[in-house]
């Protein structure tokens, strides 16, 4: 099993056990691949829910640039909702899981078509 496959399994486990979501494995795989090499770096593979710069990066680089959404309060609300769903006390919020949940939230699975 490749390192990426191991990470995808870990992300699927987080979605099931921490977020209460049954993952669409095809979409999760595509989101994970879309994250590129960041998934292999300890720091960049996670999202800090308390670092405003990090949250701005999620909003600008993923929601606006990747998903093509318009900036507005709905984006910040969605990020907060997803982080709450993951669990504020959860120290390691994996970027691929957060991106997966955001793509599902905005019904933007087609971006990964």
N, C-alpha and C positions, 0 to 999 in steps of 0.2 A: 504494500500500500504506500502510495507516495505521501510526502509531507502535506501536500495540498489536500489530498483525500482525507488524511487524518484530521486536518483542521476543519474540513467541511463536516465531518462526523461530530467534532466538538461543538461546532456552531449549531448543528441540528439538535444536539443534546440540550444546549442552552435554550433554544427556541421551545423545545418540548417542556423542559423541567423548570425553567426560570421565567419564561414568558407565557406559558400556557398555550402555545401555538403548534399545530401540526405543520411542519415545514413542507413546502413544495420543493423537493430536492433538486429538480431541474433549475428552478429559479435561484435557489440558494447557491448552487454551483456556479451559475452565471454571475451572480452578484459577487461571489468570492473571487472569481477570475477577474472581474472588473476592478477589484481593489488593487490588483497588481501585486508588486513585491512588498507592499506595506504589510500584508498579512504575516510576513515572516519576521518582522521587526517587533520586538517586545513593546516598544513605545507606540509606534504608529499603528499597531494592530488593534489597539483599544481606543475608546472614546472616553474622555474625562467629562463627566456630567457637571463638574463644578468649574471648569476652565472655559470662560467666555470665548477666548480665542479659538479653542477647539470646537465649540458649538458653532461659531461663525464659519469655521472651515467646513463643517458638515453642511451648513446651510448654503454657503456660496459654491463650494466645489461639487457637492453631490446634488442637493435639491434644485439649485438654480442652473448650474452648468450641465450636469448629467441628466437630470430628469426634465429640465426645461420649464421649471415652475417660475412664476413671478414672485418677486420678493414681497413680503408682507407679514403681518402678525400670525397668519395661519401657519407659516413655516416654523416659527419659533414654538407655537403651541403644539405642533405635531412632534417636534423634537422632544419637547418636555413630556408629552404623552408617551412616546416610545421609551424614553429613559425611565419614566415611572413604571411602565409595563415590565421593563427589564429588572427593575428593582433598584431604588436609590442606594440601598446598602450594598448592592453588588459591586465589588471593587473592579472587576474586569468585565467591562462592557465591550464585547468584540465589535469592531467596526463593521464587519460583514453582516453581523446580526442586526445592528442598528440600521444599516443601509437596507437590508432585506425588509425589516419592519416598516421603514419609511416608504419604500417602493410599494408595498402592499397597502399602506395607509392611503396613499395618493392614487391607487389603482394604476400605477405606472409600470406594471410588469412588462408591457409591450416594448419598453425601452430595451429590454434584454431579449427581445424576440429572436 
